[in-house]
Amino acid sequence: MSRGKKLDLFIGADIEDGWAKVESPRKTAVSDEILQPSKHFLFFKKEKRRGKTVTLVGEFHILQNDSEALLKALKKKLGCGGTFKDGWMEFQGELRDKLRELLISESFRFKNTH
């Protein structure tokens, strides 16, 4: 096979032949309910992505503007990168202890197991 040509393979069925597209449900259901920080019960998850540790904290039930402002302030205090997806804040690195202190100072609460 030469390097300049790509293979054009078609594997599968046409949707017009009576087949239906299967869509997987979301992993987490995003709630429309807005809670005060003292009503949240947050917990941590730790994941490895591409060999790096990512700390997840959530699930947050706050307005989009409030979540962006909180995320920006936390990233600045921690000196790391992060994002907000589906009600969870993701931070680059192992930051569980530092995050706990900062979020408690913002009046968020955590589950007893963590």
OpenMM code with the backbone's topology and positions (N, CA, C; nanometers):
from openmm import Vec3, app, unit

residues = "MET SER ARG GLY LYS LYS LEU ASP LEU PHE ILE GLY ALA ASP ILE GLU ASP GLY TRP ALA LYS VAL GLU SER PRO ARG LYS THR ALA VAL SER ASP GLU ILE LEU GLN PRO SER LYS HIS PHE LEU PHE PHE LYS LYS GLU LYS ARG ARG GLY LYS THR VAL THR LEU VAL GLY GLU PHE HIS ILE LEU GLN ASN ASP SER GLU ALA LEU LEU LYS ALA LEU LYS LYS LYS LEU GLY CYS GLY GLY THR PHE LYS ASP GLY TRP MET GLU PHE GLN GLY GLU LEU ARG ASP LYS LEU ARG GLU LEU LEU ILE SER GLU SER PHE ARG PHE LYS ASN THR HIS".split()
positions = [
    Vec3(0.0832, -0.1172, 0.0000),
    Vec3(0.0000, 0.0000, 0.0000),
    Vec3(0.0883, 0.1243, 0.0000),
    Vec3(0.0566, 0.2174, -0.0829),
    Vec3(0.1359, 0.3392, -0.0883),
    Vec3(0.0918, 0.4339, 0.0228),
    Vec3(0.1779, 0.5249, 0.0572),
    Vec3(0.1503, 0.6159, 0.1673),
    Vec3(0.0491, 0.7242, 0.1310),
    Vec3(0.0335, 0.7561, 0.0057),
    Vec3(-0.0512, 0.8669, -0.0341),
    Vec3(-0.1989, 0.8342, -0.0452),
    Vec3(-0.2357, 0.7068, -0.0419),
    Vec3(-0.3760, 0.6699, -0.0599),
    Vec3(-0.4348, 0.6210, 0.0715),
    Vec3(-0.5573, 0.6614, 0.0966),
    Vec3(-0.6279, 0.6161, 0.2156),
    Vec3(-0.7289, 0.5100, 0.1757),
    Vec3(-0.7505, 0.4182, 0.2653),
    Vec3(-0.8506, 0.3156, 0.2403),
    Vec3(-0.9900, 0.3732, 0.2642),
    Vec3(-1.0826, 0.3369, 0.1815),
    Vec3(-1.2204, 0.3811, 0.1986),
    Vec3(-1.3045, 0.2573, 0.2261),
    Vec3(-1.3220, 0.2262, 0.3525),
    Vec3(-1.3967, 0.1079, 0.3915),
    Vec3(-1.5299, 0.1496, 0.4522),
    Vec3(-1.6333, 0.0774, 0.4202),
    Vec3(-1.7639, 0.1023, 0.4802),
    Vec3(-1.8057, -0.0238, 0.5538),
    Vec3(-1.8204, -0.0118, 0.6839),
    Vec3(-1.8630, -0.1247, 0.7656),
    Vec3(-1.9849, -0.0788, 0.8446),
    Vec3(-2.0923, -0.1540, 0.8363),
    Vec3(-2.2115, -0.1191, 0.9125),
    Vec3(-2.3344, -0.1205, 0.8261),
    Vec3(-2.4426, -0.0729, 0.8815),
    Vec3(-2.5708, -0.0744, 0.8120),
    Vec3(-2.6180, 0.0679, 0.7895),
    Vec3(-2.7014, 0.0838, 0.6901),
    Vec3(-2.7636, 0.2133, 0.6678),
    Vec3(-2.8758, 0.2328, 0.7688),
    Vec3(-2.8923, 0.3556, 0.8135),
    Vec3(-3.0002, 0.3855, 0.9081),
    Vec3(-3.1349, 0.3762, 0.8372),
    Vec3(-3.1379, 0.3959, 0.7070),
    Vec3(-3.2625, 0.3900, 0.6325),
    Vec3(-3.3174, 0.2476, 0.6214),
    Vec3(-3.2385, 0.1459, 0.6528),
    Vec3(-3.2817, 0.0071, 0.6410),
    Vec3(-3.3582, -0.0417, 0.7635),
    Vec3(-3.4145, 0.0494, 0.8417),
    Vec3(-3.4896, 0.0100, 0.9594),
    Vec3(-3.4070, 0.0082, 1.0869),
    Vec3(-3.2807, 0.0420, 1.0764),
    Vec3(-3.1952, 0.0460, 1.1935),
    Vec3(-3.2107, 0.1807, 1.2632),
    Vec3(-3.2000, 0.1810, 1.3920),
    Vec3(-3.2098, 0.3046, 1.4690),
    Vec3(-3.0752, 0.3337, 1.5338),
    Vec3(-3.0430, 0.4590, 1.5430),
    Vec3(-2.9201, 0.5008, 1.6073),
    Vec3(-2.9374, 0.4916, 1.7585),
    Vec3(-2.8462, 0.4255, 1.8246),
    Vec3(-2.8526, 0.4092, 1.9694),
    Vec3(-2.7672, 0.5181, 2.0330),
    Vec3(-2.8289, 0.5958, 2.1195),
    Vec3(-2.7559, 0.7005, 2.1899),
    Vec3(-2.7447, 0.6613, 2.3355),
    Vec3(-2.6240, 0.6664, 2.3870),
    Vec3(-2.6043, 0.6292, 2.5262),
    Vec3(-2.6461, 0.7456, 2.6164),
    Vec3(-2.7041, 0.7144, 2.7309),
    Vec3(-2.7446, 0.8216, 2.8218),
    Vec3(-2.6227, 0.8856, 2.8867),
    Vec3(-2.6420, 1.0037, 2.9418),
    Vec3(-2.5337, 1.0733, 3.0107),
    Vec3(-2.4924, 0.9943, 3.1329),
    Vec3(-2.3676, 1.0058, 3.1685),
    Vec3(-2.3189, 0.9370, 3.2875),
    Vec3(-2.3828, 0.9937, 3.4134),
    Vec3(-2.3992, 1.1252, 3.4169),
    Vec3(-2.4632, 1.1879, 3.5314),
    Vec3(-2.5765, 1.2751, 3.4823),
    Vec3(-2.6812, 1.2800, 3.5579),
    Vec3(-2.7942, 1.3648, 3.5237),
    Vec3(-2.7682, 1.5038, 3.5801),
    Vec3(-2.7751, 1.6043, 3.4957),
    Vec3(-2.7532, 1.7408, 3.5388),
    Vec3(-2.8832, 1.7933, 3.5966),
    Vec3(-2.8779, 1.8364, 3.7192),
    Vec3(-2.9964, 1.8837, 3.7884),
    Vec3(-3.0157, 2.0331, 3.7639),
    Vec3(-3.1426, 2.0737, 3.7535),
    Vec3(-3.1724, 2.2156, 3.7364),
    Vec3(-3.1878, 2.2857, 3.8702),
    Vec3(-3.1826, 2.2100, 3.9771),
    Vec3(-3.2026, 2.2647, 4.1103),
    Vec3(-3.0797, 2.3443, 4.1534),
    Vec3(-3.1005, 2.4655, 4.2026),
    Vec3(-2.9926, 2.5522, 4.2492),
    Vec3(-2.9912, 2.5469, 4.4018),
    Vec3(-2.8767, 2.5136, 4.4602),
    Vec3(-2.8639, 2.5018, 4.6052),
    Vec3(-2.7672, 2.6057, 4.6591),
    Vec3(-2.7868, 2.6413, 4.7840),
    Vec3(-2.6929, 2.7282, 4.8547),
    Vec3(-2.5652, 2.6483, 4.8809),
    Vec3(-2.4499, 2.7145, 4.8954),
    Vec3(-2.3255, 2.6407, 4.9214),
    Vec3(-2.3321, 2.5532, 5.0461),
    Vec3(-2.4039, 2.5953, 5.1486),
    Vec3(-2.4110, 2.5164, 5.2710),
    Vec3(-2.4975, 2.3912, 5.2549),
    Vec3(-2.5756, 2.3813, 5.1477),
    Vec3(-2.6615, 2.2651, 5.1226),
    Vec3(-2.5927, 2.1594, 5.0360),
    Vec3(-2.4761, 2.1904, 4.9823),
    Vec3(-2.4031, 2.0956, 4.8987),
    Vec3(-2.3357, 1.9895, 4.9851),
    Vec3(-2.3304, 1.8676, 4.9346),
    Vec3(-2.2523, 1.7607, 4.9956),
    Vec3(-2.1574, 1.7101, 4.8875),
    Vec3(-2.0389, 1.7667, 4.8858),
    Vec3(-1.9412, 1.7378, 4.7819),
    Vec3(-1.8547, 1.6182, 4.8202),
    Vec3(-1.7963, 1.5554, 4.7199),
    Vec3(-1.6958, 1.4530, 4.7434),
    Vec3(-1.5958, 1.4536, 4.6298),
    Vec3(-1.4834, 1.3872, 4.6538),
    Vec3(-1.3717, 1.3880, 4.5608),
    Vec3(-1.3631, 1.2576, 4.4837),
    Vec3(-1.3118, 1.2677, 4.3616),
    Vec3(-1.2739, 1.1525, 4.2806),
    Vec3(-1.1343, 1.1809, 4.2288),
    Vec3(-1.0577, 1.0757, 4.2106),
    Vec3(-0.9239, 1.0910, 4.1533),
    Vec3(-0.9163, 1.0016, 4.0309),
    Vec3(-0.8747, 1.0584, 3.9191),
    Vec3(-0.8630, 0.9838, 3.7945),
    Vec3(-0.7247, 1.0044, 3.7347),
    Vec3(-0.6859, 0.9105, 3.6523),
    Vec3(-0.5623, 0.9229, 3.5754),
    Vec3(-0.6008, 0.9466, 3.4312),
    Vec3(-0.5501, 1.0519, 3.3729),
    Vec3(-0.5752, 1.0826, 3.2330),
    Vec3(-0.4426, 1.1091, 3.1652),
    Vec3(-0.4122, 1.0226, 3.0686),
    Vec3(-0.2860, 1.0306, 2.9947),
    Vec3(-0.1655, 1.0311, 3.0885),
    Vec3(-0.1738, 0.9516, 3.1945),
    Vec3(-0.0639, 0.9389, 3.2876),
    Vec3(-0.0566, 1.0478, 3.3926),
    Vec3(-0.1469, 1.1421, 3.3903),
    Vec3(-0.1481, 1.2522, 3.4868),
    Vec3(-0.2672, 1.2360, 3.5812),
    Vec3(-0.2530, 1.2865, 3.7024),
    Vec3(-0.3604, 1.2791, 3.8012),
    Vec3(-0.4532, 1.3986, 3.7858),
    Vec3(-0.5831, 1.3706, 3.7897),
    Vec3(-0.6860, 1.4742, 3.7838),
    Vec3(-0.7744, 1.4585, 3.9060),
    Vec3(-0.7984, 1.5682, 3.9781),
    Vec3(-0.8856, 1.5664, 4.0943),
    Vec3(-1.0208, 1.6235, 4.0547),
    Vec3(-1.1269, 1.5457, 4.0782),
    Vec3(-1.2624, 1.5899, 4.0496),
    Vec3(-1.3339, 1.6160, 4.1811),
    Vec3(-1.4083, 1.7237, 4.1883),
    Vec3(-1.4875, 1.7546, 4.3066),
    Vec3(-1.6276, 1.7935, 4.2600),
    Vec3(-1.7288, 1.7452, 4.3283),
    Vec3(-1.8661, 1.7767, 4.2882),
    Vec3(-1.9635, 1.6929, 4.3661),
    Vec3(-2.0806, 1.7001, 4.3375),
    Vec3(-2.1443, 1.7605, 4.2229),
    Vec3(-2.2037, 1.8926, 4.2671),
    Vec3(-2.1777, 1.9974, 4.1885),
    Vec3(-2.2216, 2.1319, 4.2203),
    Vec3(-2.3589, 2.1590, 4.1588),
    Vec3(-2.4432, 2.2297, 4.2338),
    Vec3(-2.5748, 2.2720, 4.1858),
    Vec3(-2.5841, 2.4236, 4.2035),
    Vec3(-2.5047, 2.4944, 4.1234),
    Vec3(-2.5024, 2.6403, 4.1301),
    Vec3(-2.5174, 2.6956, 3.9895),
    Vec3(-2.5426, 2.8258, 3.9810),
    Vec3(-2.5590, 2.8916, 3.8513),
    Vec3(-2.4282, 2.8865, 3.7723),
    Vec3(-2.4410, 2.8930, 3.6404),
    Vec3(-2.3246, 2.8851, 3.5517),
    Vec3(-2.2257, 2.9980, 3.5806),
    Vec3(-2.2761, 3.1199, 3.6003),
    Vec3(-2.1870, 3.2337, 3.6277),
    Vec3(-2.1138, 3.2154, 3.7603),
    Vec3(-2.1857, 3.1647, 3.8621),
    Vec3(-2.1235, 3.1426, 3.9928),
    Vec3(-2.0176, 3.0331, 3.9850),
    Vec3(-2.0466, 2.9283, 3.9083),
    Vec3(-1.9500, 2.8193, 3.8973),
    Vec3(-1.8236, 2.8652, 3.8261),
    Vec3(-1.8384, 2.9471, 3.7227),
    Vec3(-1.7207, 2.9978, 3.6512),
    Vec3(-1.6369, 3.0884, 3.7399),
    Vec3(-1.7030, 3.1729, 3.8195),
    Vec3(-1.6301, 3.2628, 3.9093),
    Vec3(-1.5583, 3.1834, 4.0184),
    Vec3(-1.6261, 3.0832, 4.0742),
    Vec3(-1.5645, 3.0006, 4.1782),
    Vec3(-1.4457, 2.9226, 4.1225),
    Vec3(-1.4628, 2.8658, 4.0041),
    Vec3(-1.3548, 2.7900, 3.9408),
    Vec3(-1.2338, 2.8790, 3.9138),
    Vec3(-1.2581, 2.9976, 3.8648),
    Vec3(-1.1477, 3.0897, 3.8347),
    Vec3(-1.0721, 3.1276, 3.9618),
    Vec3(-1.1454, 3.1525, 4.0701),
    Vec3(-1.0810, 3.1887, 4.1967),
    Vec3(-1.0009, 3.0713, 4.2523),
    Vec3(-1.0567, 2.9507, 4.2443),
    Vec3(-0.9854, 2.8334, 4.2961),
    Vec3(-0.8596, 2.8042, 4.2153),
    Vec3(-0.8695, 2.8144, 4.0832),
    Vec3(-0.7518, 2.7896, 3.9991),
    Vec3(-0.6419, 2.8905, 4.0288),
    Vec3(-0.6803, 3.0143, 4.0545),
    Vec3(-0.5815, 3.1175, 4.0825),
    Vec3(-0.5120, 3.0920, 4.2162),
    Vec3(-0.5908, 3.0513, 4.3182),
    Vec3(-0.5328, 3.0249, 4.4498),
    Vec3(-0.4451, 2.8998, 4.4495),
    Vec3(-0.4843, 2.7997, 4.3699),
    Vec3(-0.4094, 2.6740, 4.3661),
    Vec3(-0.2937, 2.6762, 4.2672),
    Vec3(-0.2991, 2.7644, 4.1698),
    Vec3(-0.1940, 2.7709, 4.0690),
    Vec3(-0.1953, 2.6523, 3.9757),
    Vec3(-0.3154, 2.6120, 3.9332),
    Vec3(-0.3266, 2.4959, 3.8443),
    Vec3(-0.4349, 2.5228, 3.7413),
    Vec3(-0.4477, 2.4322, 3.6469),
    Vec3(-0.5515, 2.4419, 3.5459),
    Vec3(-0.6717, 2.3595, 3.5870),
    Vec3(-0.7825, 2.3852, 3.5200),
    Vec3(-0.9025, 2.3089, 3.5507),
    Vec3(-1.0174, 2.3489, 3.4612),
    Vec3(-1.1292, 2.2758, 3.4762),
    Vec3(-1.2480, 2.3020, 3.3965),
    Vec3(-1.3719, 2.2610, 3.4754),
    Vec3(-1.4881, 2.3000, 3.4241),
    Vec3(-1.6166, 2.2667, 3.4856),
    Vec3(-1.6989, 2.1921, 3.3827),
    Vec3(-1.7307, 2.0635, 3.4096),
    Vec3(-1.8080, 1.9819, 3.3162),
    Vec3(-1.9169, 1.9070, 3.3907),
    Vec3(-2.0385, 1.9159, 3.3448),
    Vec3(-2.1517, 1.8387, 3.3962),
    Vec3(-2.1654, 1.8461, 3.5479),
    Vec3(-2.1421, 1.9624, 3.6046),
    Vec3(-2.1582, 1.9791, 3.7479),
    Vec3(-2.0364, 1.9405, 3.8306),
    Vec3(-1.9279, 1.8997, 3.7666),
    Vec3(-1.8053, 1.8596, 3.8346),
    Vec3(-1.6926, 1.9555, 3.7989),
    Vec3(-1.6128, 1.9916, 3.8967),
    Vec3(-1.4929, 2.0703, 3.8722),
    Vec3(-1.3749, 1.9755, 3.8631),
    Vec3(-1.2948, 1.9922, 3.7600),
    Vec3(-1.1775, 1.9081, 3.7372),
    Vec3(-1.0531, 1.9949, 3.7511),
    Vec3(-0.9600, 1.9478, 3.8321),
    Vec3(-0.8354, 2.0206, 3.8542),
    Vec3(-0.7180, 1.9310, 3.8192),
    Vec3(-0.6154, 1.9919, 3.7615),
    Vec3(-0.4959, 1.9180, 3.7233),
    Vec3(-0.4088, 1.8986, 3.8462),
    Vec3(-0.3830, 1.7727, 3.8787),
    Vec3(-0.2946, 1.7418, 3.9906),
    Vec3(-0.3683, 1.6829, 4.1092),
    Vec3(-0.2911, 1.6453, 4.2100),
    Vec3(-0.3426, 1.5882, 4.3346),
    Vec3(-0.3629, 1.7021, 4.4340),
    Vec3(-0.4844, 1.7544, 4.4438),
    Vec3(-0.5101, 1.8761, 4.5214),
    Vec3(-0.6212, 1.8596, 4.6235),
    Vec3(-0.6462, 1.7392, 4.6670),
    Vec3(-0.7619, 1.7113, 4.7524),
    Vec3(-0.7602, 1.7921, 4.8818),
    Vec3(-0.6495, 1.7929, 4.9538),
    Vec3(-0.6438, 1.8609, 5.0836),
    Vec3(-0.6567, 2.0125, 5.0694),
    Vec3(-0.5875, 2.0687, 4.9722),
    Vec3(-0.5942, 2.2134, 4.9501),
    Vec3(-0.7340, 2.2555, 4.9060),
    Vec3(-0.7948, 2.1764, 4.8177),
    Vec3(-0.9298, 2.2076, 4.7701),
    Vec3(-1.0316, 2.2026, 4.8830),
    Vec3(-1.0174, 2.1034, 4.9704),
    Vec3(-1.1102, 2.0910, 5.0826),
    Vec3(-1.1092, 2.2173, 5.1681),
    Vec3(-0.9893, 2.2660, 5.2031),
    Vec3(-0.9778, 2.3868, 5.2845),
    Vec3(-1.0400, 2.5078, 5.2156),
    Vec3(-1.0119, 2.5248, 5.0860),
    Vec3(-1.0642, 2.6409, 5.0145),
    Vec3(-1.2155, 2.6354, 5.0003),
    Vec3(-1.2709, 2.5186, 4.9735),
    Vec3(-1.4155, 2.5073, 4.9570),
    Vec3(-1.4887, 2.5184, 5.0902),
    Vec3(-1.4286, 2.4717, 5.1982),
    Vec3(-1.4895, 2.4905, 5.3299),
    Vec3(-1.4921, 2.6383, 5.3658),
    Vec3(-1.3887, 2.7118, 5.3288),
    Vec3(-1.3882, 2.8562, 5.3540),
    Vec3(-1.4948, 2.9283, 5.2713),
    Vec3(-1.5378, 2.8682, 5.1598),
    Vec3(-1.6468, 2.9232, 5.0778),
    Vec3(-1.7827, 2.8718, 5.1252),
    Vec3(-1.7855, 2.8013, 5.2385),
    Vec3(-1.9045, 2.7468, 5.3063),
    Vec3(-1.9665, 2.6264, 5.2365),
    Vec3(-1.8893, 2.5500, 5.1587),
    Vec3(-1.9366, 2.4234, 5.1039),
    Vec3(-1.9111, 2.3140, 5.2066),
    Vec3(-1.9904, 2.2064, 5.1991),
    Vec3(-1.9753, 2.0952, 5.2921),
    Vec3(-1.9403, 1.9685, 5.2145),
    Vec3(-1.8843, 1.8711, 5.2872),
    Vec3(-1.8410, 1.7460, 5.2255),
    Vec3(-1.9086, 1.6290, 5.2942),
    Vec3(-1.9176, 1.5185, 5.2221),
    Vec3(-1.9703, 1.3966, 5.2811),
    Vec3(-1.8726, 1.3462, 5.3862),
    Vec3(-1.9226, 1.2713, 5.4828),
    Vec3(-1.8393, 1.2256, 5.5939),
    Vec3(-1.7329, 1.1262, 5.5530),
    Vec3(-1.7516, 1.0562, 5.4418),
    Vec3(-1.6557, 0.9543, 5.4013),
    Vec3(-1.5246, 1.0129, 5.3530),
    Vec3(-1.5196, 1.1421, 5.3241),
    Vec3(-1.3964, 1.2023, 5.2695),
    Vec3(-1.3429, 1.3048, 5.3655),
] * unit.nanometer
topology = app.Topology()
chain = topology.addChain("A")
for resn in residues:
    res = topology.addResidue(resn, chain)
    for name in ("N", "CA", "C"):
        topology.addAtom(name, app.Element.getBySymbol(name[0]), res)
